[in-house]
Amino acid sequence: MTRLHVHGGNGRLGRAIVLIAKASGAYEVSISGRKEDASEHEVAWDVAIDVSQPQGSLAIAARCAVDGVPLVIGTTGHSIDQLNKLHADAERIALLLTPNFSVGVNLLFWLTEKTSEILGPEYDAEIVEFHHRLKKDSPSGTAKRLGEIIAETRSLQFERAGRHGRKGLVGERTRNEIGVHAVRGGDIVGEHTVYFAGSGERIEFTHRASSRETFAKGALRAADWLLGKPAGWYEMGDVLGLR
Ligand SMILES: NC(=O)c1ccc[n+]([C@@H]2O[C@H](COP(=O)([O-])OP(=O)(O)OC[C@H]3O[C@@H](n4cnc5c(N)ncnc54)[C@H](OP(=O)(O)O)[C@@H]3O)[C@@H](O)[C@H]2O)c1
């Protein structure tokens, strides 16, 4: 049995992971969160999954780095400074970070890269994402990753090229921008559409998640894959053979 720790285990995604892990009979599961501090746990974990908030990722990563526990992070919304700290922890443990655990979204990442490479900058790229009203970060980590992928194919920096909504007399669209638009409402689990709009035609790719089960299964797949891996930085594309 794999001894699995879920940080953020009382949250929406954390609960889904715990449910599926327990039902499989393959894991001995422990959890922590804001109310139940991980530092109060004796570390007897083979692998940990973090689905909390950015500050929580840093705390659990530091703990795993000290104790040599591989860590899967699904939390989104980290600042550049926080990501740098996680990269430093990945020098000591196997650390996998992904904004999205679903196979379909990782395929969308791959398709977006290939499409953007083939179409080139003459096709305007825009991303629209939908999430439930309780989501805290915006744009979603997945939308951000899609923007970074498109930016990389066009030798742009997403931090500068990302155009987050438009209002007022903003002028004509330039080739060097990637539009990103976040819709929030109800209980939408997560939807992402990437548009490539050219002259006389438009391509759209849409992914819709209808339940958190797909994320939970992906998180467990990533945790199993990470067991025994050497220290380093990994992504979901490594698990799925898409990189
Ligand atoms: N990678 C993916 O595929 C994927 C998919 C969906 C969501 N996500 C991301 O996963 C994260 C969690 O999403 P969610 O919808 O499950 O959120 P949620 O329902 O708010 O759950 C977050 C959990 O983390 C705990 N937490 C918050 N801050 C913490 C901290 N500083 N230290 C320890 N625990 C902390 C909360 O504890 P309390 O219960 O005590 O408040 C809560 O149980 C978000 O970043 C979200 O964007 C990723």
The ligand as a Gaussian input file, in Angstrom:
#p B3LYP/6-31G(d) Opt

LIG

0 1
 N       -4.257000      20.847000     -11.140000
 C       -5.570000      20.631000     -11.337000
 O       -5.986000      19.797000     -12.158000
 C       -6.554000      21.415000     -10.525000
 C       -7.940000      21.205000     -10.669000
 C       -8.816000      21.911000      -9.853000
 C       -8.310000      22.821000      -8.934000
 N       -6.956000      23.032000      -8.849000
 C       -6.359000      23.948000      -7.878000
 O       -6.260000      23.257000      -6.637000
 C       -6.339000      24.207000      -5.566000
 C       -7.466000      23.797000      -4.605000
 O       -8.699000      23.897000      -5.292000
 P      -10.071000      23.567000      -4.569000
 O      -11.157000      23.907000      -5.501000
 O      -10.009000      22.196000      -3.987000
 O      -10.028000      24.651000      -3.379000
 P      -10.702000      24.603000      -1.956000
 O      -11.984000      23.841000      -2.001000
 O      -10.713000      26.004000      -1.454000
 O       -9.683000      23.725000      -1.070000
 C       -8.447000      24.182000      -0.670000
 C       -8.035000      23.438000       0.583000
 O       -6.719000      23.854000       0.920000
 C       -6.674000      24.262000       2.281000
 N       -5.747000      25.401000       2.393000
 C       -5.913000      26.664000       1.960000
 N       -4.827000      27.413000       2.251000
 C       -3.963000      26.583000       2.886000
 C       -2.675000      26.767000       3.446000
 N       -2.037000      27.951000       3.404000
 N       -2.078000      25.688000       4.035000
 C       -2.722000      24.494000       4.084000
 N       -3.945000      24.269000       3.568000
 C       -4.554000      25.306000       2.987000
 C       -8.086000      24.650000       2.663000
 O       -8.206000      24.361000       4.027000
 P       -9.496000      24.720000       4.901000
 O      -10.482000      23.677000       4.505000
 O       -9.002000      24.566000       6.270000
 O       -9.873000      26.118000       4.500000
 C       -8.934000      23.740000       1.777000
 O       -9.238000      22.529000       2.424000
 C       -6.573000      25.573000      -6.226000
 O       -5.320000      26.216000      -6.388000
 C       -7.142000      25.204000      -7.594000
 O       -6.913000      26.186000      -8.573000
 C       -6.092000      22.340000      -9.624000

